[in-house]
Amino acid sequence: MSLNNIGELSPITIQDEFFAVGSEGVLYLTTDKRNMVKLYDQISLQNKQPAYLLEILQAGPKPSDGPIINYFAWINAVIVDTKGDIIGIVMPYAGRSTWMNELIWYRSPKLTMTLPTDQRGSLVGRVESAIQIVSAIRWLTQLGYALPDLSPRDVLINPVEGRAVILGGDELIVPNYMFASTLGTLSYMAPELIIGLQTNVPVFPNARTNRHALAVMVFELLLMHHPLLGGTRLLDAGDPDRDALLQLGQYALYVENPTDRSNPPKGVYLSASMLGGGIQQLFEESFINELFSPNARPQPSEYEAALKQLLADLVPCSNPQCLWGAFPSQNSNRTICPVCNTPRPQPSS
């Protein structure tokens, strides 16, 4: 079936069978499997302003922006009916050239181990994927946009090849439209969003809350546990839902806070101290010093620089069963993998 469109793609021809059904409509793959088409349902059509979608279309990354264009499933065309009214959007299909999984599968060892062995990746691929994620959010922030729900469900990665793609290109917070249909996913909501929810003084997602969600996702991607949800602290034992709100909101406490050990992570865990360097310092800034100071939170560009520094410092671990498969050499002074305690091979003389 062919569809009329406004954008760089012409014509748009989709497969007869739908690919998936989403919260806003039905998704189809184009016949060449390079793009995905979302045809909105009636309720979503009422909520989508044509000018809003056209602004996003025009603002999208261009080839001149470099590799950023590959880090988003950004709108590259809008579908129109015979009257010229917008009825859907077109965006690149993230799985067109290789497999991609939701980031959620890489946030704990237990989840990662349920994946096929050849999709589990290594610390090298995780860091490379993280660099692409923070680079994309840096670019989005510079554009003046934000995501209402920045969470692992909307990020696809391939930590074997070190690739990442951010979804949700038609759900952005754009100035003059104030589009935010959700406060986000609880575990990635900034404390001020949760406190506002509890006190009926609403705070809406923005670039500052995105910086918190970004820090949480990078922490989980590298260390495979949540930075604020420990294993023993109960603030309201009688109400698990309220307890989660308190742990992530007004009483949020970093699991590696050196001056308050009342929220330790559960079980055996990977520590930020194993990473060291700039990335450990940024985690402390994000989850201790500036946790409740939205304007002072570390910028995506700071995470980008620290992750690139970390990537350059990684050396392979010789243990094929190692959870990381590589580790920071701490400028070549570290001789044992901090994850599996395997000695680093010495160069032959």
Secondary structure, 3 states (H helix, E strand, C coil): CEEEEEECCCCEEECCCCCEECCCEEEEEECCCCEEEEEECHHHHHHCCHHHHHHHHHHCCCHHHHHHHHCECCCCEEEECCCCCEEEEEEECCCCCCCCEEHHHHCCHHHHCCCCHHHCCCHHHHHHHHHHHHHHHHHHHHHCCECCCCCHHHEEEECCCCEEEECCCCCCECCCCCCCCCCCCHHHCCHHHHHHHHHCCCCCCCHHHHHHHHHHHHHHHHHCCCCCCCCCCCCCCCCHHHHHHHHHCCCCCCCCCCCCCCCCCCCCCCCHHHHCHHHHHHHHHHHHHCCCCHHHCCCHHHHHHHHHHHHHHEEECCCCCCCCCEEECCCCCCCECCCCCCECCCCCC
